[in-house]
Amino acid sequence: MGDAGRGLAHGDLARRPGPVTSRPGSAPSPIIDAPDPVISARGLGKRYGRGRIVAVSDLSLAVGRGEVVGLIGPDGAGKTSLLQMLAGVLRADSGAATVAGVDVLRDPEAVKAAIGYMPQGLGGNLYDALTVAGNIEFFRDLRRVPPGVYRDNLDRLLRATRLLPFLDRAAGQLSGGMRQKLALICTLIHLPDVLLLDEPTTGVDPISRRDFWTIIHTLVVSRRVTVLLATSYMDEAERCHRVSLMHEGALLAEGTPDQLTGALAGRLWAVRGVDPDDAVAVLSRSPAVQSTAIAGREVRVMVQDGAPDVAAELAGAGLAAPGSSPSPPPLRMCSCITSRVTAPARAPGRCSRGRAPHPRRPREPRPSSALRP
């Protein structure tokens, strides 16, 4: 049952935690090389369709106590299958996995007392016909939470999620953000030591997303809860200690957000002070330019390593761009790794969506992983 017997310390969910870093007073340092990781997968594999479809292929990872690890990757990468196998709701075909000291493949039922698993979808673990209170009570009974601990934990979770005024409302009548908050309460009601979250904030409004992460970070700081989550939002992935990039059931890359972006080939430029359409028309003719994207009055240009200065190239075409400078690549640029694996070769200078960049104005790529303020 994790720490259900002692409850949350007073104010655990009331204070706003800082970002997950190794600075004193913030989240604890991640445990990457722990000898006994809380979550461990070794050569994990899963196939569907009588073995024809590979969901997860020979995947290995380790997550230490108090660590937040994000899984990113395109649809069908295997993130959901991986989380389901670790949660004991999907049997692996090969490999080994332990969660909180439990051999998941040998005893999948035993692991469920130590984890909080939140499936994909807006409140995918809820019963729409039950009220907010009814859903919480159902999971209380399912988890056998002691009455005193239940009351104490529920009060803090309701205040943190601001769902107290809606206890009598049916779950089917809640907004998307409210459903996810209720689902989080049901996931946390027994205070698990491990959280497995499958795209928990997809389709949720920005305020609810912020509240969600406030709760998660508080649990990591105060109780060193271990979190493995899949997300399609790169700003959320940047809050994690480490990020694992999945594609076609395999891990393509793993590391801190800074390590992943630092390993990207090429350089990113931010071009300012010139008409964006004119800049794209000039730069798209350069074989060194891999992609261009217009963001407001700015053009973001990805160029090959060793390419000439972008501002100088524009100046040579008679376009002065005094505000242009190299820019650190955001984590969402790591999607280029998977696109380079799967996308056919395209002519140099074409925009990232494969359309001719001029005269039609290209738009900034906006996948589901686009950064949000």
C-alpha positions as CSV (number, residue, x, y, z in Angstrom):
1,M,0.0,0.0,0.0
2,G,3.0,2.3,-0.2
3,D,2.8,5.0,2.5
4,A,-1.0,4.9,2.9
5,G,-0.6,4.1,6.6
6,R,1.0,7.4,7.5
7,G,-0.8,9.8,5.2
8,L,0.6,13.1,3.7
9,A,2.5,15.4,6.0
10,H,0.5,18.6,6.7
11,G,0.7,21.0,3.8
12,D,2.4,18.6,1.5
13,L,-0.1,19.4,-1.3
14,A,-0.6,23.0,-0.3
15,R,2.8,24.5,-1.1
16,R,4.0,25.1,-4.6
17,P,7.1,23.1,-5.3
18,G,10.0,24.3,-7.4
19,P,11.1,22.7,-10.7
20,V,12.6,19.3,-10.6
21,T,16.3,20.0,-10.3
22,S,19.2,19.1,-8.1
23,R,19.4,22.5,-6.4
24,P,19.1,22.5,-2.6
25,G,15.5,23.0,-1.4
26,S,14.1,21.7,-4.7
27,A,13.5,18.2,-5.9
28,P,16.0,15.6,-4.9
29,S,18.8,14.7,-7.3
30,P,17.8,11.9,-9.7
31,I,19.2,8.5,-9.1
32,I,20.3,7.3,-12.5
33,D,22.8,4.6,-11.5
34,A,21.0,3.3,-8.4
35,P,22.0,-0.4,-7.7
36,D,18.3,-1.2,-6.9
37,P,16.1,0.9,-9.1
38,V,12.4,1.2,-8.2
39,I,11.5,0.5,-11.8
40,S,13.6,-1.8,-13.9
41,A,12.9,-3.4,-17.3
42,R,15.4,-5.7,-19.1
43,G,14.9,-6.8,-22.6
44,L,11.1,-6.3,-22.4
45,G,9.2,-7.3,-25.5
46,K,5.5,-7.3,-26.6
47,R,3.9,-8.2,-29.9
48,Y,0.3,-8.1,-31.2
49,G,-1.5,-9.7,-34.0
50,R,-0.1,-13.2,-33.4
51,G,3.4,-11.8,-33.4
52,R,3.2,-9.7,-36.6
53,I,3.1,-6.3,-34.9
54,V,6.0,-5.3,-32.7
55,A,4.8,-3.0,-29.9
56,V,7.9,-3.1,-27.6
57,S,11.2,-4.6,-28.7
58,D,14.1,-5.6,-26.3
59,L,13.6,-2.5,-24.2
60,S,15.6,-1.8,-21.1
61,L,15.4,1.1,-18.6
62,A,15.8,1.9,-14.9
63,V,14.2,4.6,-12.8
64,G,15.4,5.4,-9.3
65,R,13.5,6.5,-6.3
66,G,12.4,10.1,-6.5
67,E,13.1,10.3,-10.2
68,V,10.7,11.7,-12.8
69,V,11.3,10.1,-16.2
70,G,9.3,11.1,-19.3
71,L,8.5,8.9,-22.3
72,I,8.2,10.8,-25.6
73,G,7.7,9.6,-29.1
74,P,5.1,9.5,-31.9
75,D,1.8,7.6,-31.7
76,G,2.4,3.9,-31.9
77,A,5.9,4.1,-30.4
78,G,5.1,1.7,-27.6
79,K,4.7,4.0,-24.7
80,T,1.3,2.8,-23.6
81,S,2.2,-0.9,-24.0
82,L,5.3,-0.3,-21.9
83,L,3.4,1.3,-19.1
84,Q,0.7,-1.3,-19.2
85,M,3.3,-4.1,-18.8
86,L,4.9,-2.3,-15.9
87,A,1.5,-1.8,-14.3
88,G,0.7,-5.5,-14.5
89,V,-2.3,-5.1,-16.8
90,L,-0.6,-6.4,-19.9
91,R,1.6,-9.5,-20.0
92,A,5.0,-9.2,-21.7
93,D,6.1,-11.7,-24.2
94,S,9.8,-11.6,-23.2
95,G,12.2,-10.0,-20.9
96,A,12.0,-9.1,-17.2
97,A,10.5,-6.2,-15.2
98,T,10.5,-5.3,-11.5
99,V,8.5,-2.4,-9.9
100,A,8.9,-1.6,-6.2
101,G,10.7,-4.9,-5.7
102,V,7.9,-7.0,-7.3
103,D,8.6,-9.2,-10.3
104,V,5.8,-8.0,-12.5
105,L,5.9,-10.8,-15.0
106,R,5.8,-13.5,-12.2
107,D,3.2,-11.8,-10.0
108,P,1.4,-8.9,-11.8
109,E,-1.3,-8.6,-9.1
110,A,1.2,-8.0,-6.3
111,V,2.6,-4.8,-7.9
112,K,-0.8,-3.1,-8.0
113,A,-0.7,-2.3,-4.3
114,A,2.5,-0.3,-4.7
115,I,1.7,1.7,-7.8
116,G,-0.8,4.3,-9.0
117,Y,-1.6,3.7,-12.7
118,M,-3.4,6.3,-14.7
119,P,-4.4,5.0,-18.2
120,Q,-4.6,7.1,-21.3
121,G,-7.8,9.1,-21.9
122,L,-9.7,11.8,-20.0
123,G,-10.6,10.0,-16.8
124,G,-10.1,6.5,-18.4
125,N,-10.2,4.9,-15.0
126,L,-13.5,6.5,-13.9
127,Y,-17.1,5.4,-13.8
128,D,-19.3,8.0,-15.5
129,A,-22.5,7.0,-13.7
130,L,-20.9,7.5,-10.3
131,T,-20.5,11.0,-8.7
132,V,-17.1,12.4,-7.9
133,A,-17.5,11.2,-4.3
134,G,-18.7,7.8,-5.5
135,N,-15.6,7.3,-7.7
136,I,-13.3,8.2,-4.9
137,E,-15.0,5.9,-2.5
138,F,-14.9,3.1,-5.0
139,F,-11.1,3.4,-5.2
140,R,-10.9,3.8,-1.4
141,D,-12.6,0.4,-1.0
142,L,-10.6,-1.1,-3.8
143,R,-7.3,0.0,-2.2
144,R,-8.5,-0.8,1.3
145,V,-7.4,2.6,2.7
146,P,-7.9,2.9,6.4
147,P,-10.7,5.4,7.3
148,G,-8.6,7.9,9.2
149,V,-5.9,8.0,6.5
150,Y,-8.6,8.2,3.8
151,R,-10.2,11.3,5.4
152,D,-6.9,13.0,5.9
153,N,-5.5,12.4,2.4
154,L,-8.9,13.1,0.7
155,D,-9.1,16.5,2.3
156,R,-5.7,17.6,1.0
157,L,-6.3,16.1,-2.5
158,L,-9.6,17.8,-2.8
159,R,-8.1,21.2,-1.8
160,A,-5.2,20.7,-4.2
161,T,-7.5,19.8,-7.1
162,R,-10.2,22.3,-6.2
163,L,-12.9,19.6,-6.7
164,L,-14.5,19.9,-3.2
165,P,-17.6,21.9,-4.6
166,F,-18.3,19.1,-7.1
167,L,-18.5,16.0,-5.0
168,D,-22.1,15.4,-6.0
169,R,-21.6,15.9,-9.7
170,A,-21.6,12.8,-11.9
171,A,-18.1,12.0,-13.4
172,G,-19.7,12.0,-16.9
173,Q,-20.7,15.6,-16.5
174,L,-17.2,16.9,-15.6
175,S,-15.0,18.9,-18.0
176,G,-11.8,17.2,-19.3
177,G,-9.6,19.0,-16.8
178,M,-11.9,18.1,-13.9
179,R,-12.0,14.5,-15.0
180,Q,-8.3,14.2,-15.0
181,K,-8.1,15.8,-11.6
182,L,-10.6,13.3,-10.3
183,A,-8.6,10.5,-12.0
184,L,-5.5,11.7,-10.2
185,I,-7.2,11.7,-6.8
186,C,-8.3,8.1,-7.5
187,T,-4.8,7.2,-8.5
188,L,-3.2,8.8,-5.4
189,I,-5.8,8.0,-2.7
190,H,-3.7,5.1,-1.3
191,L,-0.4,7.1,-1.6
192,P,1.5,4.8,-3.9
193,D,5.3,4.9,-4.0
194,V,5.3,4.6,-7.8
195,L,3.2,6.5,-10.4
196,L,2.8,5.3,-13.9
197,L,1.0,8.0,-15.9
198,D,-0.1,7.6,-19.6
199,E,-0.4,11.1,-21.1
200,P,-2.2,12.4,-18.0
201,T,-2.7,16.0,-19.3
202,T,-3.5,15.5,-22.9
203,G,-6.7,17.5,-23.7
204,V,-6.5,19.3,-20.4
205,D,-6.7,23.1,-20.1
206,P,-3.4,25.0,-19.2
207,I,-4.5,25.8,-15.6
208,S,-5.4,22.2,-14.9
209,R,-2.1,21.1,-16.4
210,R,-0.3,23.4,-14.0
211,D,-2.3,22.2,-11.0
212,F,-1.6,18.6,-12.0
213,W,2.2,19.1,-12.2
214,T,2.1,21.1,-8.9
215,I,0.7,18.0,-7.2
216,I,3.2,15.6,-8.9
217,H,6.2,17.7,-8.0
218,T,5.1,18.1,-4.4
219,L,4.9,14.4,-4.0
220,V,8.3,13.9,-5.5
221,V,9.8,16.6,-3.3
222,S,8.1,15.6,-0.1
223,R,7.9,11.8,-0.4
224,R,10.4,10.9,-3.2
225,V,7.7,9.2,-5.2
226,T,9.0,7.6,-8.4
227,V,7.2,8.8,-11.6
228,L,7.3,7.3,-15.1
229,L,5.0,9.1,-17.5
230,A,4.3,9.4,-21.2
231,T,3.6,12.8,-22.5
232,S,3.1,14.6,-25.8
233,Y,3.9,18.0,-24.4
234,M,7.6,18.9,-24.6
235,D,7.4,21.6,-21.9
236,E,6.3,18.8,-19.6
237,A,9.1,16.5,-20.7
238,E,11.5,19.4,-19.9
239,R,10.4,19.2,-16.3
240,C,11.6,15.6,-16.0
241,H,15.0,14.5,-14.6
242,R,15.4,12.3,-17.7
243,V,13.6,11.8,-21.0
244,S,13.5,8.6,-23.0
245,L,12.7,8.9,-26.7
246,M,10.8,5.9,-28.1
247,H,10.1,4.9,-31.7
248,E,8.7,1.6,-33.0
249,G,9.0,-0.1,-29.7
250,A,12.6,0.8,-29.0
251,L,14.5,3.5,-27.1
252,L,16.3,5.7,-29.6
253,A,17.8,8.1,-27.1
254,E,17.8,8.7,-23.3
255,G,19.2,11.4,-21.1
256,T,18.5,14.7,-19.5
257,P,16.6,17.3,-21.6
258,D,19.9,19.2,-22.1
259,Q,21.7,16.1,-23.1
260,L,19.1,15.2,-25.7
261,T,19.0,18.7,-27.3
262,G,22.8,19.0,-27.1
263,A,23.2,15.8,-29.2
264,L,21.0,17.0,-32.1
265,A,22.8,17.4,-35.4
266,G,22.8,20.9,-36.8
267,R,22.2,24.3,-35.4
268,L,19.1,26.4,-34.8
269,W,19.0,30.1,-35.7
270,A,16.4,32.7,-34.8
271,V,16.1,35.2,-37.6
272,R,14.6,38.6,-36.6
273,G,14.4,42.1,-38.0
274,V,13.5,41.1,-41.6
275,D,10.3,40.2,-43.4
276,P,9.7,36.5,-42.6
277,D,8.5,35.6,-46.1
278,D,11.5,37.3,-47.7
279,A,13.9,35.5,-45.3
280,V,12.3,32.1,-46.1
281,A,12.5,32.7,-49.8
282,V,16.3,33.3,-49.6
283,L,17.2,30.6,-47.1
284,S,15.1,27.9,-48.7
285,R,17.5,28.0,-51.7
286,S,20.5,27.2,-49.5
287,P,21.5,23.5,-49.4
288,A,22.8,24.0,-45.9
289,V,19.3,24.8,-44.6
290,Q,17.4,21.8,-43.3
291,S,14.1,23.5,-42.4
292,T,12.5,26.8,-41.9
293,A,9.4,27.7,-39.8
294,I,7.8,31.1,-39.3
295,A,6.7,32.0,-35.7
296,G,5.1,35.4,-35.7
297,R,7.8,37.9,-36.9
298,E,10.6,35.4,-36.3
299,V,11.9,32.7,-38.6
300,R,13.4,29.6,-37.0
301,V,16.0,28.0,-39.2
302,M,17.7,24.6,-38.8
303,V,21.1,24.5,-40.6
304,Q,23.7,21.8,-41.0
305,D,26.8,21.8,-38.7
306,G,29.5,24.0,-40.2
307,A,27.0,26.0,-42.3
308,P,27.7,29.6,-43.1
309,D,26.4,32.4,-40.8
310,V,22.7,32.7,-41.5
311,A,22.7,36.5,-41.0
312,A,25.6,36.8,-43.5
313,E,23.8,34.7,-46.0
314,L,20.8,37.0,-45.8
315,A,23.0,40.1,-46.0
316,G,24.5,38.7,-49.2
317,A,21.0,38.7,-50.7
318,G,20.4,42.3,-49.6
319,L,18.4,41.5,-46.4
320,A,19.7,43.0,-43.2
321,A,18.7,40.9,-40.2
322,P,20.3,42.6,-37.2
323,G,18.4,40.6,-34.6
324,S,19.5,37.2,-35.9
325,S,21.4,34.8,-33.6
326,P,22.0,31.1,-32.8
327,S,19.3,29.8,-30.5
328,P,19.4,26.8,-28.1
329,P,17.2,24.1,-29.6
330,P,14.0,23.2,-27.6
331,L,13.3,19.7,-26.7
332,R,10.6,19.4,-29.3
333,M,13.4,19.4,-31.9
334,C,14.1,15.9,-30.8
335,S,11.1,14.8,-32.9
336,C,13.6,15.3,-35.8
337,I,15.3,12.1,-34.7
338,T,12.2,10.0,-35.4
339,S,11.3,11.9,-38.5
340,R,14.8,11.3,-39.9
341,V,14.3,7.6,-39.3
342,T,11.0,7.3,-41.1
343,A,10.7,10.3,-43.5
344,P,11.8,9.9,-47.1
345,A,14.6,12.1,-48.3
346,R,13.5,15.5,-49.4
347,A,15.1,18.2,-51.5
348,P,17.3,20.7,-49.6
349,G,15.6,23.9,-48.6
350,R,12.1,22.5,-48.3
351,C,10.2,23.3,-45.2
352,S,9.7,20.8,-42.4
353,R,6.3,19.7,-43.7
354,G,7.6,19.0,-47.2
355,R,5.8,21.9,-48.9
356,A,7.4,24.5,-51.1
357,P,8.3,27.3,-48.8
358,H,7.6,30.1,-51.2
359,P,5.4,31.8,-52.3
360,R,3.0,30.0,-49.9
361,R,3.9,31.0,-46.4
362,P,5.0,28.1,-44.3
363,R,3.7,27.8,-40.7
364,E,5.5,26.9,-37.6
365,P,5.2,23.1,-37.1
366,R,2.7,22.5,-34.4
367,P,2.5,18.9,-33.4
368,S,0.9,17.9,-30.1
369,S,4.2,18.4,-28.5
370,A,4.4,22.1,-29.2
371,L,5.5,24.2,-26.3
372,R,2.8,26.0,-24.3
373,P,3.3,29.0,-22.0
